[in-house]
């Protein structure tokens, strides 16, 4: 039997994406200035990024990166288990663990790598299972497939559904995994109920708090701390550094035993070059800024209130969210793309999010807020959003 022609398959799949108007197109940013971006010769107010605390271009952090590069060079030159583990990595791990309230931390090059490392290292037998919220980030779901264990998914935010899935998979080790804050909806996982479900079903609760750390909880310690939980209830917690902390990489937090096991057995950790030390130095400065600058979280709360009040004034109904992620459901992909394009013509980047990133029929505009936005900017953006919606062709 003849093998399929891979190039023909690629052409066919691309033709299908074109027919569905689902091509993914990159655009080059030529200048960044806080919440302002230059793309293709045009300047935009950015309401699409994840720099919630406004730290990505903060002078103190840039200085730390420059100083770290001058001292330590550009690359780590090896994996952490060879000679790539630097004092800057150790300092970052220690401070993130101390901030969030965990015994140990382990630094990875990205949250995607960290999620794979956790599942590959802990779910090693054929009948092991990872039970996940249906709207978890792709990195958690893909990690289960790559780890080779069973994947079971429960309805969004449904702790009872998680219990049913755990009950239906007896015999193997189990991880119950969830986002802390869901990146496309902006809502928060029911962590107290999930921690009880994990305890009753003898599963390990693992929370990816990419969009919660820095924003939620006392001192910005994230969704787990906001729920009044800690290492006893959530034995493993992922702290990505690329969202509110404006940096890069991710730190897995856990007990001495769990972190040592990841160091000794994790393939993504053993077979990847360590994060550049200068980036770890910059991330450490970002962590200290996030801990210190409560005003950034207070500004975000103010902006969320302004956004939702203005939406109410214009009859706009975003999804319920107390986080900087404020999605506006459009339903159809056509409407979401058209609304995003109309906003762009007015000088605002508000990303259209479509399947397969979100389920069919739930295309949306994903609006995100940063501590760098001014209340007046948010008010103007909503005014323009209301007008653009009104001017869209009616179907």
Secondary structure, 3 states (H helix, E strand, C coil): CCCCCHHHHHHHHHHHHHHCCCCCCCCCEEEEECCEEEECCEEEEECCCCCCCCCCCCHHHHHHHHHHHHHHCCCCCCEHHHHHCCHHHHHHHHHHHHHHCCCEEEEECCHHHHHHHHHHHHCCCCCCEEEEECCCCHHHHHHHHHHCCEEEEECCCCHHHHHHHHHCCCCCCEEEEEECECCCCCCECCHHHHHHHHHHCCCEEEEECCCCCCCCCHHHCCHHHHCCCCCCCCCEEEEECCCCCCCCCEEEEECHHHHHHHHHHCHHHHCCECCCHHHHHHHHHHHHHHHHCHHHHHHHHHHHHHHHHHHHHCCCCCCCCCCCEEEEEEECHHHHHHHHHHHHHCCEECEEECCCCCCCCCEEEEEECCCCCCHHHHHHHHHHHHHHHHHCCCC
